[in-house]
Amino acid sequence: MARAQEIAAEAPQLEARPAPAIAAGPALLGFIAARMAEEFGGVEAYSEERMRQSAWLADLLALD
């Protein structure tokens, strides 16, 4: 949820307003953040967000 809020904050065309409460798991929230990135920055932004998420998860799990 925090990442989706960060992406929304970077989109000047959006009004500042609180994000709705979402009862969803981390996989869905990751997808939502990636789709938001795509809407604001195109297909490449979607891929970049998914790569960022993958790197974060690999680091968290200490994968090499």
PQR file of N, CA, C, O and H, with PARSE charges and radii, in Angstrom:
ATOM      1  N   MET A   1       0.826  -1.191   0.000 -0.4000 1.5000
ATOM      2  CA  MET A   1       0.000   0.000   0.000 -0.0000 2.0000
ATOM      3  C   MET A   1       0.868   1.251   0.000  0.5500 1.7000
ATOM      4  O   MET A   1       0.542   2.231  -0.669 -0.5500 1.4000
ATOM      5  N   ALA A   2       1.963   1.224   0.740 -0.4000 1.5000
ATOM      6  CA  ALA A   2       2.828   2.393   0.813 -0.0000 2.0000
ATOM      7  C   ALA A   2       3.405   2.732  -0.558  0.5500 1.7000
ATOM      8  O   ALA A   2       3.487   3.905  -0.922 -0.5500 1.4000
ATOM      9  H   ALA A   2       2.228   0.427   1.284  0.4000 1.0000
ATOM     10  N   ARG A   3       3.807   1.715  -1.321 -0.4000 1.5000
ATOM     11  CA  ARG A   3       4.384   1.973  -2.641 -0.0000 2.0000
ATOM     12  C   ARG A   3       3.337   2.574  -3.579  0.5500 1.7000
ATOM     13  O   ARG A   3       3.648   3.486  -4.345 -0.5500 1.4000
ATOM     14  H   ARG A   3       3.740   0.762  -1.025  0.4000 1.0000
ATOM     15  N   ALA A   4       2.123   2.083  -3.529 -0.4000 1.5000
ATOM     16  CA  ALA A   4       1.058   2.645  -4.358 -0.0000 2.0000
ATOM     17  C   ALA A   4       0.840   4.120  -4.000  0.5500 1.7000
ATOM     18  O   ALA A   4       0.607   4.943  -4.885 -0.5500 1.4000
ATOM     19  H   ALA A   4       1.870   1.341  -2.907  0.4000 1.0000
ATOM     20  N   GLN A   5       0.914   4.447  -2.738 -0.4000 1.5000
ATOM     21  CA  GLN A   5       0.756   5.844  -2.312 -0.0000 2.0000
ATOM     22  C   GLN A   5       1.921   6.694  -2.813  0.5500 1.7000
ATOM     23  O   GLN A   5       1.720   7.845  -3.201 -0.5500 1.4000
ATOM     24  H   GLN A   5       1.104   3.779  -2.019  0.4000 1.0000
ATOM     25  N   GLU A   6       3.148   6.138  -2.811 -0.4000 1.5000
ATOM     26  CA  GLU A   6       4.306   6.861  -3.331 -0.0000 2.0000
ATOM     27  C   GLU A   6       4.127   7.168  -4.816  0.5500 1.7000
ATOM     28  O   GLU A   6       4.395   8.285  -5.261 -0.5500 1.4000
ATOM     29  H   GLU A   6       3.311   5.203  -2.497  0.4000 1.0000
ATOM     30  N   ILE A   7       3.674   6.175  -5.580 -0.4000 1.5000
ATOM     31  CA  ILE A   7       3.467   6.369  -7.013 -0.0000 2.0000
ATOM     32  C   ILE A   7       2.403   7.424  -7.249  0.5500 1.7000
ATOM     33  O   ILE A   7       2.567   8.288  -8.110 -0.5500 1.4000
ATOM     34  H   ILE A   7       3.457   5.268  -5.218  0.4000 1.0000
ATOM     35  N   ALA A   8       1.324   7.365  -6.501 -0.4000 1.5000
ATOM     36  CA  ALA A   8       0.249   8.351  -6.646 -0.0000 2.0000
ATOM     37  C   ALA A   8       0.739   9.756  -6.303  0.5500 1.7000
ATOM     38  O   ALA A   8       0.336  10.726  -6.944 -0.5500 1.4000
ATOM     39  H   ALA A   8       1.191   6.663  -5.801  0.4000 1.0000
ATOM     40  N   ALA A   9       1.593   9.867  -5.312 -0.4000 1.5000
ATOM     41  CA  ALA A   9       2.115  11.172  -4.913 -0.0000 2.0000
ATOM     42  C   ALA A   9       2.994  11.789  -5.999  0.5500 1.7000
ATOM     43  O   ALA A   9       3.122  13.011  -6.078 -0.5500 1.4000
ATOM     44  H   ALA A   9       1.920   9.078  -4.791  0.4000 1.0000
ATOM     45  N   GLU A  10       3.601  10.944  -6.837 -0.4000 1.5000
ATOM     46  CA  GLU A  10       4.450  11.420  -7.921 -0.0000 2.0000
ATOM     47  C   GLU A  10       3.647  11.820  -9.160  0.5500 1.7000
ATOM     48  O   GLU A  10       4.220  12.325 -10.125 -0.5500 1.4000
ATOM     49  H   GLU A  10       3.498   9.952  -6.773  0.4000 1.0000
ATOM     50  N   ALA A  11       2.353  11.605  -9.150 -0.4000 1.5000
ATOM     51  CA  ALA A  11       1.506  11.925 -10.297 -0.0000 2.0000
ATOM     52  C   ALA A  11       0.832  13.269 -10.066  0.5500 1.7000
ATOM     53  O   ALA A  11      -0.158  13.344  -9.339 -0.5500 1.4000
ATOM     54  H   ALA A  11       1.887  11.194  -8.366  0.4000 1.0000
ATOM     55  N   PRO A  12       1.348  14.325 -10.669 -0.5600 1.5000
ATOM     56  CA  PRO A  12       0.806  15.664 -10.401  0.2800 2.0000
ATOM     57  C   PRO A  12      -0.638  15.846 -10.850  0.5500 1.7000
ATOM     58  O   PRO A  12      -1.315  16.762 -10.383 -0.5500 1.4000
ATOM     59  N   GLN A  13      -1.114  15.002 -11.733 -0.4000 1.5000
ATOM     60  CA  GLN A  13      -2.482  15.160 -12.216 -0.0000 2.0000
ATOM     61  C   GLN A  13      -3.521  14.667 -11.214  0.5500 1.7000
ATOM     62  O   GLN A  13      -4.714  14.899 -11.405 -0.5500 1.4000
ATOM     63  H   GLN A  13      -0.564  14.257 -12.112  0.4000 1.0000
ATOM     64  N   LEU A  14      -3.095  14.000 -10.162 -0.4000 1.5000
ATOM     65  CA  LEU A  14      -4.037  13.512  -9.151 -0.0000 2.0000
ATOM     66  C   LEU A  14      -4.209  14.540  -8.044  0.5500 1.7000
ATOM     67  O   LEU A  14      -3.267  15.243  -7.676 -0.5500 1.4000
ATOM     68  H   LEU A  14      -2.125  13.811 -10.007  0.4000 1.0000
ATOM     69  N   GLU A  15      -5.412  14.616  -7.526 -0.4000 1.5000
ATOM     70  CA  GLU A  15      -5.664  15.443  -6.353 -0.0000 2.0000
ATOM     71  C   GLU A  15      -5.085  14.741  -5.132  0.5500 1.7000
ATOM     72  O   GLU A  15      -5.057  13.512  -5.068 -0.5500 1.4000
ATOM     73  H   GLU A  15      -6.177  14.045  -7.825  0.4000 1.0000
ATOM     74  N   ALA A  16      -4.632  15.516  -4.183 -0.4000 1.5000
ATOM     75  CA  ALA A  16      -4.161  14.934  -2.929 -0.0000 2.0000
ATOM     76  C   ALA A  16      -5.377  14.517  -2.117  0.5500 1.7000
ATOM     77  O   ALA A  16      -6.214  15.349  -1.766 -0.5500 1.4000
ATOM     78  H   ALA A  16      -4.655  16.514  -4.235  0.4000 1.0000
ATOM     79  N   ARG A  17      -5.469  13.256  -1.829 -0.4000 1.5000
ATOM     80  CA  ARG A  17      -6.575  12.746  -1.015 -0.0000 2.0000
ATOM     81  C   ARG A  17      -6.124  11.437  -0.393  0.5500 1.7000
ATOM     82  O   ARG A  17      -5.244  10.765  -0.931 -0.5500 1.4000
ATOM     83  H   ARG A  17      -4.789  12.581  -2.115  0.4000 1.0000
ATOM     84  N   PRO A  18      -6.708  11.074   0.719 -0.5600 1.5000
ATOM     85  CA  PRO A  18      -6.301   9.822   1.366  0.2800 2.0000
ATOM     86  C   PRO A  18      -6.671   8.625   0.504  0.5500 1.7000
ATOM     87  O   PRO A  18      -7.708   8.611  -0.160 -0.5500 1.4000
ATOM     88  N   ALA A  19      -5.805   7.627   0.528 -0.4000 1.5000
ATOM     89  CA  ALA A  19      -6.072   6.397  -0.228 -0.0000 2.0000
ATOM     90  C   ALA A  19      -7.151   5.594   0.489  0.5500 1.7000
ATOM     91  O   ALA A  19      -7.189   5.569   1.719 -0.5500 1.4000
ATOM     92  H   ALA A  19      -4.963   7.639   1.067  0.4000 1.0000
ATOM     93  N   PRO A  20      -8.021   4.942  -0.262 -0.5600 1.5000
ATOM     94  CA  PRO A  20      -9.035   4.107   0.381  0.2800 2.0000
ATOM     95  C   PRO A  20      -8.397   2.897   1.036  0.5500 1.7000
ATOM     96  O   PRO A  20      -7.354   2.415   0.594 -0.5500 1.4000
ATOM     97  N   ALA A  21      -9.017   2.419   2.070 -0.4000 1.5000
ATOM     98  CA  ALA A  21      -8.522   1.212   2.735 -0.0000 2.0000
ATOM     99  C   ALA A  21      -8.748   0.031   1.805  0.5500 1.7000
ATOM    100  O   ALA A  21      -9.838  -0.147   1.261 -0.5500 1.4000
ATOM    101  H   ALA A  21      -9.864   2.810   2.429  0.4000 1.0000
ATOM    102  N   ILE A  22      -7.717  -0.764   1.631 -0.4000 1.5000
ATOM    103  CA  ILE A  22      -7.800  -1.925   0.749 -0.0000 2.0000
ATOM    104  C   ILE A  22      -7.512  -3.170   1.573  0.5500 1.7000
ATOM    105  O   ILE A  22      -6.449  -3.297   2.180 -0.5500 1.4000
ATOM    106  H   ILE A  22      -6.832  -0.620   2.073  0.4000 1.0000
ATOM    107  N   ALA A  23      -8.462  -4.076   1.587 -0.4000 1.5000
ATOM    108  CA  ALA A  23      -8.270  -5.346   2.285 -0.0000 2.0000
ATOM    109  C   ALA A  23      -7.752  -6.341   1.259  0.5500 1.7000
ATOM    110  O   ALA A  23      -8.523  -7.092   0.660 -0.5500 1.4000
ATOM    111  H   ALA A  23      -9.326  -3.974   1.094  0.4000 1.0000
ATOM    112  N   ALA A  24      -6.446  -6.340   1.064 -0.4000 1.5000
ATOM    113  CA  ALA A  24      -5.843  -7.216   0.072 -0.0000 2.0000
ATOM    114  C   ALA A  24      -4.476  -7.659   0.567  0.5500 1.7000
ATOM    115  O   ALA A  24      -3.874  -7.030   1.436 -0.5500 1.4000
ATOM    116  H   ALA A  24      -5.820  -5.731   1.550  0.4000 1.0000
ATOM    117  N   GLY A  25      -4.011  -8.736   0.004 -0.4000 1.5000
ATOM    118  CA  GLY A  25      -2.704  -9.243   0.364 -0.0000 2.0000
ATOM    119  C   GLY A  25      -1.599  -8.520  -0.386  0.5500 1.7000
ATOM    120  O   GLY A  25      -1.873  -7.719  -1.280 -0.5500 1.4000
ATOM    121  H   GLY A  25      -4.500  -9.247  -0.703  0.4000 1.0000
ATOM    122  N   PRO A  26      -0.359  -8.797  -0.029 -0.5600 1.5000
ATOM    123  CA  PRO A  26       0.771  -8.102  -0.638  0.2800 2.0000
ATOM    124  C   PRO A  26       0.909  -8.345  -2.138  0.5500 1.7000
ATOM    125  O   PRO A  26       1.365  -7.454  -2.855 -0.5500 1.4000
ATOM    126  N   ALA A  27       0.535  -9.508  -2.628 -0.4000 1.5000
ATOM    127  CA  ALA A  27       0.647  -9.771  -4.070 -0.0000 2.0000
ATOM    128  C   ALA A  27      -0.279  -8.835  -4.851  0.5500 1.7000
ATOM    129  O   ALA A  27       0.120  -8.264  -5.866 -0.5500 1.4000
ATOM    130  H   ALA A  27       0.165 -10.231  -2.046  0.4000 1.0000
ATOM    131  N   LEU A  28      -1.501  -8.684  -4.377 -0.4000 1.5000
ATOM    132  CA  LEU A  28      -2.440  -7.796  -5.058 -0.0000 2.0000
ATOM    133  C   LEU A  28      -1.978  -6.345  -4.959  0.5500 1.7000
ATOM    134  O   LEU A  28      -2.084  -5.596  -5.930 -0.5500 1.4000
ATOM    135  H   LEU A  28      -1.825  -9.148  -3.552  0.4000 1.0000
ATOM    136  N   LEU A  29      -1.476  -5.948  -3.813 -0.4000 1.5000
ATOM    137  CA  LEU A  29      -1.011  -4.574  -3.654 -0.0000 2.0000
ATOM    138  C   LEU A  29       0.193  -4.294  -4.547  0.5500 1.7000
ATOM    139  O   LEU A  29       0.325  -3.191  -5.078 -0.5500 1.4000
ATOM    140  H   LEU A  29      -1.391  -6.557  -3.024  0.4000 1.0000
ATOM    141  N   GLY A  30       1.076  -5.283  -4.719 -0.4000 1.5000
ATOM    142  CA  GLY A  30       2.190  -5.128  -5.642 -0.0000 2.0000
ATOM    143  C   GLY A  30       1.709  -4.934  -7.070  0.5500 1.7000
ATOM    144  O   GLY A  30       2.235  -4.098  -7.804 -0.5500 1.4000
ATOM    145  H   GLY A  30       0.969  -6.179  -4.288  0.4000 1.0000
ATOM    146  N   PHE A  31       0.711  -5.707  -7.458 -0.4000 1.5000
ATOM    147  CA  PHE A  31       0.132  -5.569  -8.797 -0.0000 2.0000
ATOM    148  C   PHE A  31      -0.501  -4.194  -8.966  0.5500 1.7000
ATOM    149  O   PHE A  31      -0.337  -3.555 -10.005 -0.5500 1.4000
ATOM    150  H   PHE A  31       0.284  -6.386  -6.862  0.4000 1.0000
ATOM    151  N   ILE A  32      -1.222  -3.742  -7.951 -0.4000 1.5000
ATOM    152  CA  ILE A  32      -1.863  -2.427  -8.020 -0.0000 2.0000
ATOM    153  C   ILE A  32      -0.808  -1.338  -8.191  0.5500 1.7000
ATOM    154  O   ILE A  32      -0.974  -0.435  -9.011 -0.5500 1.4000
ATOM    155  H   ILE A  32      -1.355  -4.261  -7.107  0.4000 1.0000
ATOM    156  N   ALA A  33       0.271  -1.418  -7.424 -0.4000 1.5000
ATOM    157  CA  ALA A  33       1.342  -0.422  -7.550 -0.0000 2.0000
ATOM    158  C   ALA A  33       1.934  -0.441  -8.955  0.5500 1.7000
ATOM    159  O   ALA A  33       2.199   0.614  -9.530 -0.5500 1.4000
ATOM    160  H   ALA A  33       0.406  -2.152  -6.758  0.4000 1.0000
ATOM    161  N   ALA A  34       2.143  -1.635  -9.512 -0.4000 1.5000
ATOM    162  CA  ALA A  34       2.705  -1.743 -10.857 -0.0000 2.0000
ATOM    163  C   ALA A  34       1.742  -1.182 -11.905  0.5500 1.7000
ATOM    164  O   ALA A  34       2.172  -0.508 -12.840 -0.5500 1.4000
ATOM    165  H   ALA A  34       1.928  -2.492  -9.046  0.4000 1.0000
ATOM    166  N   ARG A  35       0.455  -1.452 -11.758 -0.4000 1.5000
ATOM    167  CA  ARG A  35      -0.531  -0.932 -12.709 -0.0000 2.0000
ATOM    168  C   ARG A  35      -0.637   0.589 -12.608  0.5500 1.7000
ATOM    169  O   ARG A  35      -0.815   1.270 -13.618 -0.5500 1.4000
ATOM    170  H   ARG A  35       0.105  -2.000 -10.998  0.4000 1.0000
ATOM    171  N   MET A  36      -0.529   1.118 -11.390 -0.4000 1.5000
ATOM    172  CA  MET A  36      -0.534   2.568 -11.232 -0.0000 2.0000
ATOM    173  C   MET A  36       0.669   3.172 -11.942  0.5500 1.7000
ATOM    174  O   MET A  36       0.549   4.185 -12.631 -0.5500 1.4000
ATOM    175  H   MET A  36      -0.385   0.565 -10.570  0.4000 1.0000
ATOM    176  N   ALA A  37       1.827   2.547 -11.772 -0.4000 1.5000
ATOM    177  CA  ALA A  37       3.033   3.026 -12.449 -0.0000 2.0000
ATOM    178  C   ALA A  37       2.824   3.018 -13.961  0.5500 1.7000
ATOM    179  O   ALA A  37       3.235   3.952 -14.650 -0.5500 1.4000
ATOM    180  H   ALA A  37       1.925   1.724 -11.212  0.4000 1.0000
ATOM    181  N   GLU A  38       2.191   1.975 -14.474 -0.4000 1.5000
ATOM    182  CA  GLU A  38       1.927   1.878 -15.910 -0.0000 2.0000
ATOM    183  C   GLU A  38       0.990   2.997 -16.376  0.5500 1.7000
ATOM    184  O   GLU A  38       1.226   3.611 -17.416 -0.5500 1.4000
ATOM    185  H   GLU A  38       1.857   1.217 -13.915  0.4000 1.0000
ATOM    186  N   GLU A  39      -0.046   3.257 -15.625 -0.4000 1.5000
ATOM    187  CA  GLU A  39      -0.994   4.307 -15.997 -0.0000 2.0000
ATOM    188  C   GLU A  39      -0.314   5.671 -16.076  0.5500 1.7000
ATOM    189  O   GLU A  39      -0.640   6.476 -16.948 -0.5500 1.4000
ATOM    190  H   GLU A  39      -0.237   2.758 -14.779  0.4000 1.0000
ATOM    191  N   PHE A  40       0.620   5.932 -15.181 -0.4000 1.5000
ATOM    192  CA  PHE A  40       1.268   7.238 -15.125 -0.0000 2.0000
ATOM    193  C   PHE A  40       2.520   7.316 -15.992  0.5500 1.7000
ATOM    194  O   PHE A  40       2.917   8.403 -16.412 -0.5500 1.4000
ATOM    195  H   PHE A  40       0.885   5.277 -14.473  0.4000 1.0000
ATOM    196  N   GLY A  41       3.154   6.152 -16.266 -0.4000 1.5000
ATOM    197  CA  GLY A  41       4.434   6.200 -16.975 -0.0000 2.0000
ATOM    198  C   GLY A  41       4.577   5.252 -18.141  0.5500 1.7000
ATOM    199  O   GLY A  41       5.647   5.181 -18.746 -0.5500 1.4000
ATOM    200  H   GLY A  41       2.831   5.269 -15.924  0.4000 1.0000
ATOM    201  N   GLY A  42       3.536   4.524 -18.474 -0.4000 1.5000
ATOM    202  CA  GLY A  42       3.598   3.624 -19.614 -0.0000 2.0000
ATOM    203  C   GLY A  42       4.064   2.218 -19.241  0.5500 1.7000
ATOM    204  O   GLY A  42       4.333   1.909 -18.080 -0.5500 1.4000
ATOM    205  H   GLY A  42       2.667   4.582 -17.983  0.4000 1.0000
ATOM    206  N   VAL A  43       4.147   1.384 -20.271 -0.4000 1.5000
ATOM    207  CA  VAL A  43       4.486  -0.027 -20.088 -0.0000 2.0000
ATOM    208  C   VAL A  43       5.866  -0.204 -19.451  0.5500 1.7000
ATOM    209  O   VAL A  43       6.064  -1.102 -18.633 -0.5500 1.4000
ATOM    210  H   VAL A  43       3.928   1.634 -21.214  0.4000 1.0000
ATOM    211  N   GLU A  44       6.802   0.640 -19.822 -0.4000 1.5000
ATOM    212  CA  GLU A  44       8.148   0.544 -19.232 -0.0000 2.0000
ATOM    213  C   GLU A  44       8.109   0.799 -17.729  0.5500 1.7000
ATOM    214  O   GLU A  44       8.855   0.170 -16.979 -0.5500 1.4000
ATOM    215  H   GLU A  44       6.641   1.370 -20.487  0.4000 1.0000
ATOM    216  N   ALA A  45       7.264   1.699 -17.286 -0.4000 1.5000
ATOM    217  CA  ALA A  45       7.146   1.990 -15.855 -0.0000 2.0000
ATOM    218  C   ALA A  45       6.598   0.776 -15.105  0.5500 1.7000
ATOM    219  O   ALA A  45       6.993   0.512 -13.969 -0.5500 1.4000
ATOM    220  H   ALA A  45       6.658   2.210 -17.895  0.4000 1.0000
ATOM    221  N   TYR A  46       5.676   0.032 -15.750 -0.4000 1.5000
ATOM    222  CA  TYR A  46       5.158  -1.195 -15.149 -0.0000 2.0000
ATOM    223  C   TYR A  46       6.303  -2.189 -14.935  0.5500 1.7000
ATOM    224  O   TYR A  46       6.458  -2.751 -13.851 -0.5500 1.4000
ATOM    225  H   TYR A  46       5.355   0.246 -16.672  0.4000 1.0000
ATOM    226  N   SER A  47       7.099  -2.394 -15.984 -0.4000 1.5000
ATOM    227  CA  SER A  47       8.222  -3.334 -15.895 -0.0000 2.0000
ATOM    228  C   SER A  47       9.238  -2.895 -14.853  0.5500 1.7000
ATOM    229  O   SER A  47       9.745  -3.716 -14.089 -0.5500 1.4000
ATOM    230  H   SER A  47       6.973  -1.937 -16.864  0.4000 1.0000
ATOM    231  N   GLU A  48       9.535  -1.604 -14.822 -0.4000 1.5000
ATOM    232  CA  GLU A  48      10.487  -1.087 -13.834 -0.0000 2.0000
ATOM    233  C   GLU A  48       9.983  -1.307 -12.407  0.5500 1.7000
ATOM    234  O   GLU A  48      10.759  -1.667 -11.522 -0.5500 1.4000
ATOM    235  H   GLU A  48       9.123  -0.937 -15.442  0.4000 1.0000
ATOM    236  N   GLU A  49       8.689  -1.092 -12.184 -0.4000 1.5000
ATOM    237  CA  GLU A  49       8.125  -1.295 -10.848 -0.0000 2.0000
ATOM    238  C   GLU A  49       8.187  -2.761 -10.456  0.5500 1.7000
ATOM    239  O   GLU A  49       8.525  -3.081  -9.317 -0.5500 1.4000
ATOM    240  H   GLU A  49       8.059  -0.800 -12.903  0.4000 1.0000
ATOM    241  N   ARG A  50       7.867  -3.654 -11.376 -0.4000 1.5000
ATOM    242  CA  ARG A  50       7.937  -5.091 -11.077 -0.0000 2.0000
ATOM    243  C   ARG A  50       9.381  -5.514 -10.806  0.5500 1.7000
ATOM    244  O   ARG A  50       9.625  -6.341  -9.928 -0.5500 1.4000
ATOM    245  H   ARG A  50       7.593  -3.395 -12.302  0.4000 1.0000
ATOM    246  N   MET A  51      10.331  -4.962 -11.542 -0.4000 1.5000
ATOM    247  CA  MET A  51      11.743  -5.264 -11.287 -0.0000 2.0000
ATOM    248  C   MET A  51      12.164  -4.742  -9.907  0.5500 1.7000
ATOM    249  O   MET A  51      12.910  -5.408  -9.189 -0.5500 1.4000
ATOM    250  H   MET A  51      10.132  -4.290 -12.256  0.4000 1.0000
ATOM    251  N   ARG A  52      11.684  -3.553  -9.544 -0.4000 1.5000
ATOM    252  CA  ARG A  52      11.993  -2.996  -8.226 -0.0000 2.0000
ATOM    253  C   ARG A  52      11.429  -3.897  -7.137  0.5500 1.7000
ATOM    254  O   ARG A  52      12.089  -4.154  -6.131 -0.5500 1.4000
ATOM    255  H   ARG A  52      11.079  -3.012 -10.127  0.4000 1.0000
ATOM    256  N   GLN A  53      10.208  -4.373  -7.343 -0.4000 1.5000
ATOM    257  CA  GLN A  53       9.589  -5.273  -6.372 -0.0000 2.0000
ATOM    258  C   GLN A  53      10.363  -6.590  -6.278  0.5500 1.7000
ATOM    259  O   GLN A  53      10.567  -7.113  -5.183 -0.5500 1.4000
ATOM    260  H   GLN A  53       9.672  -4.164  -8.161  0.4000 1.0000
ATOM    261  N   SER A  54      10.787  -7.118  -7.410 -0.4000 1.5000
ATOM    262  CA  SER A  54      11.547  -8.372  -7.425 -0.0000 2.0000
ATOM    263  C   SER A  54      12.864  -8.222  -6.681  0.5500 1.7000
ATOM    264  O   SER A  54      13.253  -9.095  -5.905 -0.5500 1.4000
ATOM    265  H   SER A  54      10.620  -6.693  -8.300  0.4000 1.0000
ATOM    266  N   ALA A  55      13.548  -7.110  -6.924 -0.4000 1.5000
ATOM    267  CA  ALA A  55      14.823  -6.866  -6.245 -0.0000 2.0000
ATOM    268  C   ALA A  55      14.617  -6.734  -4.739  0.5500 1.7000
ATOM    269  O   ALA A  55      15.408  -7.253  -3.952 -0.5500 1.4000
ATOM    270  H   ALA A  55      13.232  -6.401  -7.554  0.4000 1.0000
ATOM    271  N   TRP A  56      13.551  -6.039  -4.340 -0.4000 1.5000
ATOM    272  CA  TRP A  56      13.252  -5.883  -2.915 -0.0000 2.0000
ATOM    273  C   TRP A  56      13.012  -7.244  -2.266  0.5500 1.7000
ATOM    274  O   TRP A  56      13.537  -7.522  -1.188 -0.5500 1.4000
ATOM    275  H   TRP A  56      12.908  -5.617  -4.980  0.4000 1.0000
ATOM    276  N   LEU A  57      12.213  -8.098  -2.929 -0.4000 1.5000
ATOM    277  CA  LEU A  57      11.906  -9.400  -2.384 -0.0000 2.0000
ATOM    278  C   LEU A  57      13.147 -10.290  -2.324  0.5500 1.7000
ATOM    279  O   LEU A  57      13.356 -10.991  -1.334 -0.5500 1.4000
ATOM    280  H   LEU A  57      11.787  -7.872  -3.805  0.4000 1.0000
ATOM    281  N   ALA A  58      13.961 -10.269  -3.360 -0.4000 1.5000
ATOM    282  CA  ALA A  58      15.202 -11.063  -3.369 -0.0000 2.0000
ATOM    283  C   ALA A  58      16.121 -10.629  -2.238  0.5500 1.7000
ATOM    284  O   ALA A  58      16.742 -11.461  -1.577 -0.5500 1.4000
ATOM    285  H   ALA A  58      13.791  -9.700  -4.165  0.4000 1.0000
ATOM    286  N   ASP A  59      16.205  -9.314  -2.017 -0.4000 1.5000
ATOM    287  CA  ASP A  59      17.031  -8.811  -0.921 -0.0000 2.0000
ATOM    288  C   ASP A  59      16.472  -9.229   0.435  0.5500 1.7000
ATOM    289  O   ASP A  59      17.219  -9.639   1.324 -0.5500 1.4000
ATOM    290  H   ASP A  59      15.700  -8.637  -2.553  0.4000 1.0000
ATOM    291  N   LEU A  60      15.169  -9.125   0.586 -0.4000 1.5000
ATOM    292  CA  LEU A  60      14.514  -9.514   1.841 -0.0000 2.0000
ATOM    293  C   LEU A  60      14.755 -10.986   2.167  0.5500 1.7000
ATOM    294  O   LEU A  60      14.985 -11.349   3.320 -0.5500 1.4000
ATOM    295  H   LEU A  60      14.562  -8.792  -0.136  0.4000 1.0000
ATOM    296  N   LEU A  61      14.700 -11.817   1.147 -0.4000 1.5000
ATOM    297  CA  LEU A  61      14.881 -13.265   1.341 -0.0000 2.0000
ATOM    298  C   LEU A  61      16.336 -13.704   1.239  0.5500 1.7000
ATOM    299  O   LEU A  61      16.634 -14.896   1.318 -0.5500 1.4000
ATOM    300  H   LEU A  61      14.513 -11.522   0.210  0.4000 1.0000
ATOM    301  N   ALA A  62      17.239 -12.748   1.064 -0.4000 1.5000
ATOM    302  CA  ALA A  62      18.677 -13.004   0.934 -0.0000 2.0000
ATOM    303  C   ALA A  62      18.965 -14.010  -0.179  0.5500 1.7000
ATOM    304  O   ALA A  62      19.735 -14.954  -0.002 -0.5500 1.4000
ATOM    305  H   ALA A  62      16.997 -11.780   0.999  0.4000 1.0000
ATOM    306  N   LEU A  63      18.337 -13.789  -1.313 -0.4000 1.5000
ATOM    307  CA  LEU A  63      18.565 -14.632  -2.501 -0.0000 2.0000
ATOM    308  C   LEU A  63      19.663 -14.001  -3.346  0.5500 1.7000
ATOM    309  O   LEU A  63      19.763 -12.778  -3.447 -0.5500 1.4000
ATOM    310  H   LEU A  63      17.712 -13.022  -1.457  0.4000 1.0000
ATOM    311  N   ASP A  64      20.466 -14.833  -3.937 -0.4000 1.5000
ATOM    312  CA  ASP A  64      21.535 -14.311  -4.816 -0.0000 2.0000
ATOM    313  C   ASP A  64      21.317 -14.715  -6.238  0.5500 1.7000
ATOM    314  O   ASP A  64      22.115 -14.366  -7.108 -0.5500 1.4000
ATOM    315  H   ASP A  64      20.386 -15.827  -3.856  0.4000 1.0000
TER
END
